[in-house]
Amino acid sequence: MSQAALTIGYALTDDTLQHSCNQWLKATGHRQNPLGLGWDAVRFLREHPDGCDVIVFDRQGLTPEQLRDLRDADVLVPAVVIGDVSGSVDYHEAEVHLPADQLEQLSYSVDACIARFLRQGLRMGGASDSESSTGPAAQGEDATPPTWQLAQRLRERLGYLGVFYKRDPSRFLRSLPPGERAELFQSLERTYRDLLLSYFRDRPAANQALESFVNTAFFSDLPITKTVEIHMNLIDRFGKQLKLEGHNNDFLQDYRLALLDVMAHLCEMYRRSVPPDAELGARRRSSSRVASEGEVAQ
């Protein structure tokens, strides 16, 4: 996201983990600010609502009680939760989950958590950008839901409609140095493996793994052929392991549903990446073309 430098706040218990986060976000140019742990982080966020654009925390850095305190005080910011994918919601519905062994995807998760937060704010405060002038904000400050206020402020600070419309080509997979490209691809393989392992036995966890994979695939512009390659390679490995253990592996064909699920979510993200004005213009051009063809036919 070269369009704007953000302030990333940390509430992480592991110094090694925080160092890794620093390294993977260094190239983005974002400001990085340790907030402390527990109630220190809560106090900072409550007293400085504009002091942090995104918070990155683990489940020891901020406990359920402390996160509940932030929710009760209407202190909601885009968030990346570092830790095992469990399917649970720790802070709010727009948070993004990222396992500690997949930190290569952190910068893309930051983009994704902002995009989700902005969408959540719009759902609560207005149906579309075109309605913002007549929505809750136009009815007075007291009528505006807190989440919408925060999303609106973040949009104004960043200066564009949302990161879905502003992917950074310099961070596309094909633009990365060979070493970083290989590390990101391996990290995506681990995410996809998490998705397959939980797909039929733990749907909430599978959904979070799916979202994590799709978010990074979208923001890194992962080719569709590479997504299929990841799927086929993992299924092939699973099949060989099952065969060695003397098990039937015919059921692995059912995991094609996971690949279809990923493709469907990617299609939806690309659809949302089209700015409303461009989408409207395309529809108008299509309507004009149909009308012209009708006139010629007559």
MOPERA-V339072 format. One record per pair of residues at least 12 apart in sequence whose ideal C-beta (glycine too) atoms are under 10 Angstrom apart, sorted by the first residue. I is the first residue (numbers start at 1). J is the second residue. D is the distance in whole Angstrom. If there is no record, write none. Layout:
i-><I;I>
j-><J;J>
d-><D;D>
//
This chain:
i-><1;1;1;1;1;1;1;1;1;1;1;1;1;1;1;1;2;2;2;2;2;2;2;3;3;3;3;3;3;3;4;4;4;4;4;4;4;4;4;5;5;5;5;5;5;6;6;6;6;6;6;6;6;6;6;6;6;6;6;6;6;7;7;7;7;7;7;7;7;7;7;7;8;8;8;8;8;8;8;8;8;8;8;8;8;8;8;8;8;8;8;8;9;9;9;9;9;9;9;9;9;9;9;9;9;9;9;9;9;9;9;10;10;10;10;10;10;10;10;10;10;10;10;10;10;10;10;10;11;11;11;11;11;11;11;11;11;11;11;11;11;11;11;11;11;11;11;11;11;12;12;12;12;12;12;12;12;12;12;12;12;13;13;13;13;13;13;13;13;13;14;14;14;14;14;15;16;17;17;17;17;17;17;17;18;18;18;18;18;18;20;20;20;20;20;21;21;21;21;21;21;21;21;21;22;22;23;23;23;24;24;24;24;24;24;24;24;24;24;24;24;25;25;25;25;25;25;26;27;27;27;27;27;28;28;28;28;28;28;28;30;30;30;30;31;31;32;33;33;33;33;35;35;35;35;35;35;35;35;36;37;37;37;37;37;37;37;38;38;38;38;38;38;39;39;39;39;39;40;41;41;41;41;41;41;42;42;42;42;42;42;42;42;42;43;43;45;45;45;45;45;45;45;45;46;46;46;46;46;47;48;49;49;49;49;49;49;49;49;50;50;50;50;50;51;52;52;52;52;53;53;53;53;53;53;53;53;53;54;54;54;54;54;54;54;54;54;54;54;54;55;55;55;55;55;55;55;55;55;55;55;56;56;56;56;56;56;56;56;56;56;56;56;57;57;57;57;57;57;57;57;58;58;58;58;58;58;59;59;59;59;59;59;59;60;61;61;61;62;62;62;62;63;64;64;64;66;67;67;67;67;67;67;67;68;70;70;71;71;73;74;74;74;74;74;75;75;76;76;76;76;76;76;76;76;76;76;76;76;76;77;77;77;77;77;77;77;77;77;78;78;78;78;78;78;78;78;78;78;78;78;78;78;78;78;78;78;78;78;79;79;79;79;79;79;79;79;79;79;79;79;80;80;80;80;80;80;80;80;80;80;80;80;81;81;81;81;81;81;81;81;82;82;82;82;82;82;82;82;83;83;83;83;84;84;84;84;84;84;84;85;85;85;85;85;85;85;85;85;85;85;85;85;85;85;85;85;85;86;86;86;86;86;87;87;87;87;87;87;87;87;87;88;88;88;89;89;92;92;92;92;93;93;93;93;93;94;94;94;94;94;94;94;94;94;94;94;94;94;95;95;95;95;95;95;96;96;96;96;96;96;96;96;96;96;96;96;96;96;96;97;97;97;97;97;97;97;97;98;98;98;98;98;98;98;98;98;99;99;99;99;99;99;99;101;101;101;101;102;102;102;102;102;102;102;102;102;102;102;102;103;103;104;104;104;104;104;104;104;104;104;104;104;104;105;105;105;105;105;105;105;105;105;105;105;105;105;106;106;107;107;107;107;107;107;108;108;108;108;108;108;108;108;108;108;108;108;108;108;109;109;109;109;109;110;110;110;111;111;111;111;111;111;111;111;111;111;111;111;112;112;112;112;112;112;112;112;112;112;113;113;114;114;114;114;114;114;114;115;115;115;115;115;115;115;115;115;115;115;116;116;116;116;116;117;117;117;117;117;117;117;118;118;118;118;118;118;118;118;118;118;119;119;119;119;120;120;120;120;121;121;121;121;121;121;121;121;121;121;121;121;122;122;122;122;122;122;122;122;123;123;123;123;124;124;124;124;124;124;124;124;125;125;125;125;125;125;125;125;125;125;125;126;126;126;126;126;126;128;129;129;129;129;129;129;130;130;130;132;132;132;135;135;136;136;136;137;137;160;161;161;161;162;162;162;163;163;164;164;164;164;164;164;164;164;164;165;165;165;165;165;165;166;166;167;167;167;167;167;168;168;168;169;171;171;171;171;172;172;172;172;173;173;173;173;173;173;173;173;173;173;174;174;174;174;175;175;176;181;184;184;184;185;185;185;185;185;186;187;187;187;188;188;188;188;188;188;188;188;188;189;189;189;189;189;189;189;190;190;190;191;191;191;191;191;191;191;191;191;191;191;192;192;192;192;192;192;192;192;192;192;192;192;192;193;193;193;193;193;193;194;194;194;194;194;194;195;195;195;195;195;195;195;195;195;195;195;195;195;195;195;196;196;196;196;196;196;196;196;196;197;197;197;198;198;199;199;199;199;199;200;200;200;200;200;206;206;207;207;209;210;210;210;210;210;211;211;213;213;213;213;213;213;214;214;214;214;214;214;214;214;214;214;215;215;215;217;217;217;217;217;218;218;218;218;218;218;218;219;222;224;224;224;224;227;227;227;227;228;228;228;230;230;231;231;231;231;231;231;232;234;234;234;235;235;235;235;235;235;235;236;238;238;239;239>
j-><28;29;30;107;108;110;111;114;158;160;163;166;167;168;171;219;28;29;166;168;169;170;171;158;159;160;163;165;166;168;29;30;53;157;158;159;160;163;166;28;29;30;31;53;158;25;28;29;30;31;32;52;53;54;78;110;111;114;154;157;158;30;31;32;33;50;51;52;53;54;55;157;21;22;25;28;30;31;32;33;34;35;52;53;54;55;56;78;80;106;107;110;31;32;33;34;35;36;41;44;45;48;51;52;53;54;55;56;57;77;79;22;25;32;33;34;35;36;37;41;52;54;55;56;57;58;61;82;34;35;36;37;38;40;41;42;44;45;52;55;56;57;58;60;61;62;66;79;82;34;35;37;41;56;57;58;60;61;62;82;100;37;38;57;58;59;60;61;62;82;58;60;61;82;100;34;100;56;58;61;82;83;100;103;32;34;56;58;61;82;82;100;103;104;106;56;80;82;98;100;103;106;107;110;34;106;103;104;106;103;104;105;106;107;108;109;110;180;183;184;187;54;56;103;106;107;110;107;107;170;171;176;180;106;107;110;111;168;170;171;53;54;107;110;52;53;56;51;52;53;55;48;51;52;55;56;57;61;62;61;57;58;60;61;62;63;66;60;61;62;63;65;66;62;63;65;66;69;66;55;57;61;62;66;70;62;63;65;66;67;69;70;73;75;66;69;62;66;69;70;73;75;76;77;69;70;73;74;75;75;75;73;74;75;76;77;149;150;153;77;150;153;154;157;77;75;77;78;79;77;78;110;114;117;153;154;157;158;77;78;79;80;96;109;110;111;113;114;117;154;70;75;76;77;78;79;80;81;91;95;113;78;79;80;81;82;96;98;103;106;109;110;113;79;80;81;82;83;90;91;95;80;81;82;83;90;100;81;82;83;84;86;88;90;83;81;82;83;79;81;90;91;90;88;90;91;91;79;81;89;90;91;92;95;91;91;92;91;92;146;145;146;147;149;150;146;150;91;92;93;94;95;117;120;121;146;147;149;150;151;91;92;94;95;113;114;117;150;154;91;92;94;95;96;109;110;111;112;113;114;115;116;117;118;120;150;151;154;163;91;92;94;95;96;97;109;110;113;114;116;117;95;96;97;98;105;106;109;110;112;113;114;212;95;96;97;98;99;109;113;208;97;98;99;100;102;103;106;109;97;98;99;100;97;99;100;101;194;205;208;97;98;99;102;191;194;195;198;202;204;205;206;207;208;209;210;211;212;198;202;204;205;208;198;202;203;204;205;206;207;208;209;204;205;208;204;208;116;117;120;147;116;117;120;123;147;112;113;114;115;116;117;118;119;120;121;123;147;151;109;113;116;117;120;208;108;109;110;111;112;113;114;115;116;117;208;211;212;215;216;109;113;205;207;208;209;211;212;110;112;113;187;191;208;212;215;216;187;190;191;194;208;209;212;187;190;191;194;184;186;187;188;189;190;191;194;209;212;213;216;183;187;180;182;183;184;185;186;187;188;190;191;216;220;183;184;187;188;190;191;212;213;215;216;217;219;220;187;216;168;171;184;216;219;220;167;168;171;184;187;188;212;215;216;217;218;219;220;222;211;212;215;216;219;163;215;219;162;163;164;166;167;168;171;215;216;218;219;220;163;164;211;212;214;215;216;218;219;269;163;215;151;154;155;158;162;163;164;162;163;164;165;166;215;218;219;269;272;273;162;163;164;211;215;147;150;151;154;155;162;163;150;151;152;154;155;158;161;162;163;164;151;162;164;272;147;148;150;151;145;146;147;148;149;150;151;152;153;154;155;162;135;147;148;151;152;155;161;162;145;147;148;151;136;144;145;146;147;148;149;151;137;143;144;145;146;147;148;149;150;151;152;138;144;145;148;151;152;276;155;161;162;275;276;277;276;277;280;148;152;155;148;152;148;149;152;149;152;275;275;276;277;272;273;275;219;273;218;219;269;270;271;272;273;274;275;272;273;274;275;276;278;273;275;218;219;220;221;273;219;220;221;221;184;219;220;221;219;220;221;222;185;188;216;217;219;220;221;222;223;226;220;221;222;223;220;221;220;220;216;220;222;220;222;226;229;230;230;212;213;216;212;213;216;217;220;222;226;227;230;213;229;230;231;233;234;237;209;213;234;208;209;210;211;212;213;214;215;216;217;230;209;210;212;213;217;227;230;231;233;234;258;259;262;209;213;230;234;237;238;206;208;209;210;212;213;207;208;209;210;211;212;213;214;231;234;255;258;259;261;262;209;231;234;235;238;252;255;258;259;209;234;238;210;258;254;255;257;258;261;251;254;255;257;258;258;261;261;265;258;258;261;262;264;265;265;269;227;230;258;262;265;266;227;261;262;263;264;265;266;267;268;269;265;266;269;230;262;265;266;269;265;266;268;269;270;272;273;269;266;262;263;266;267;259;262;263;266;259;262;263;259;262;255;256;258;259;262;263;259;252;255;258;249;252;253;255;256;258;259;252;252;255;252;253>
d-><7;9;8;8;10;8;6;8;8;10;6;7;8;6;8;9;8;7;9;5;9;7;8;7;7;6;8;10;5;8;9;9;9;7;5;6;8;9;9;8;5;6;6;9;10;9;8;9;5;7;10;9;4;6;9;7;10;8;9;9;8;7;5;8;6;9;7;6;5;8;10;10;8;9;6;9;5;7;5;7;10;10;8;7;5;8;6;10;9;9;10;7;9;8;5;8;5;10;7;8;8;9;8;4;8;7;5;7;8;8;10;9;10;7;7;5;6;9;9;9;10;10;8;5;7;9;8;10;8;5;7;6;8;8;4;9;9;9;10;7;8;4;8;9;4;5;9;10;10;8;9;8;10;7;6;5;8;5;10;7;10;6;9;9;6;9;4;5;10;10;7;8;9;9;8;10;10;9;7;9;7;10;6;8;9;7;9;10;9;10;10;8;5;9;8;6;9;8;10;10;6;6;10;10;10;10;8;10;9;5;6;8;5;6;10;10;10;9;9;10;10;10;9;9;6;6;7;9;7;8;8;9;9;9;5;8;9;8;10;8;8;8;8;7;10;9;9;8;7;10;10;9;9;7;7;10;8;9;9;9;9;10;8;5;8;10;9;9;7;7;7;9;6;9;9;9;6;8;10;8;7;7;6;7;9;7;10;9;5;8;6;6;9;8;10;10;9;10;10;6;9;5;9;7;8;7;6;10;6;10;10;9;9;6;10;8;10;8;9;10;10;7;10;8;10;10;6;9;10;7;7;9;8;10;10;7;7;8;7;5;7;7;10;9;5;10;6;7;9;9;9;10;10;5;7;5;8;9;8;9;9;10;7;5;8;6;10;9;10;8;9;8;9;7;8;7;7;9;8;8;10;10;7;5;5;10;8;7;8;5;9;9;9;7;9;10;8;10;9;9;8;8;10;10;7;9;10;9;10;10;6;5;9;10;9;7;9;7;7;9;9;4;8;9;8;9;9;8;5;10;8;10;8;9;9;7;6;10;6;9;9;9;10;10;9;10;8;7;8;10;9;7;8;8;10;8;10;9;4;5;9;7;4;8;9;9;9;7;10;5;7;8;4;7;10;10;10;6;10;10;8;7;5;8;6;10;7;5;6;8;5;10;10;5;7;5;7;10;9;9;9;8;6;8;6;9;8;8;9;7;8;7;7;9;6;8;10;9;9;10;5;8;6;9;9;6;9;7;9;9;5;8;9;5;5;10;9;7;10;8;8;6;8;8;6;7;3;4;8;7;6;9;7;9;9;9;9;10;8;8;8;8;9;6;10;9;10;7;9;9;4;4;8;7;4;8;10;8;9;10;6;8;9;10;10;9;5;8;9;5;4;9;9;7;9;9;7;7;7;10;8;10;9;10;5;8;8;6;10;9;9;10;9;9;6;9;9;9;8;8;7;10;9;8;8;6;9;10;10;9;5;8;10;6;6;8;10;7;10;9;10;8;8;10;5;5;9;8;4;8;9;10;9;10;10;7;5;7;9;7;7;9;8;4;10;9;8;10;10;9;7;10;9;8;9;10;10;7;9;10;10;9;6;4;9;8;4;6;10;10;7;6;7;9;9;10;9;10;5;9;9;8;8;9;8;9;9;5;10;8;9;8;8;9;4;8;8;7;9;9;9;9;7;9;8;7;5;9;6;5;5;9;10;8;9;9;9;8;9;10;10;10;9;9;8;8;6;7;10;9;10;10;5;9;7;6;9;8;5;8;8;8;8;8;8;6;9;10;7;8;9;5;5;8;7;2;7;9;8;8;10;9;10;7;7;9;9;10;9;10;9;9;10;9;9;5;9;5;5;10;8;7;10;6;6;10;7;3;8;10;7;7;10;10;10;7;10;9;7;9;6;9;9;6;9;7;9;9;9;8;9;8;10;6;9;10;8;6;10;7;8;10;9;10;9;8;10;8;9;7;9;10;5;5;9;9;9;6;8;5;10;9;9;10;8;6;9;7;7;8;10;10;8;9;7;7;9;9;6;4;9;7;9;9;9;10;5;6;6;8;8;9;7;9;8;9;9;8;9;8;6;9;9;8;7;9;8;10;10;10;8;9;6;6;7;8;7;8;9;6;10;10;5;10;7;7;10;10;10;10;10;6;9;10;5;5;9;10;7;9;9;8;9;10;6;9;8;5;7;9;6;8;9;8;9;10;9;6;9;9;8;9;4;9;8;8;9;9;4;5;10;8;6;10;9;9;9;6;10;8;8;9;8;6;8;7;9;6;6;10;8;10;9;9;10;9;7;8;5;8;9;7;8;9;9;8;9;9;10;10;8;6;6;10;6;7;10;8;9;10;6;9;9;9;9;6;9;9;4;6;10;9;6;9;10;8;9;8;9;6;8;9;6;10;5;7;9;8;9;9;10;7;8;10;8;6;7;8;7;10;9;9;9;8;8;7;5;8;10;9;10;9;10;9;5;9;6;9;9;9;9;6;8;6;10>
//
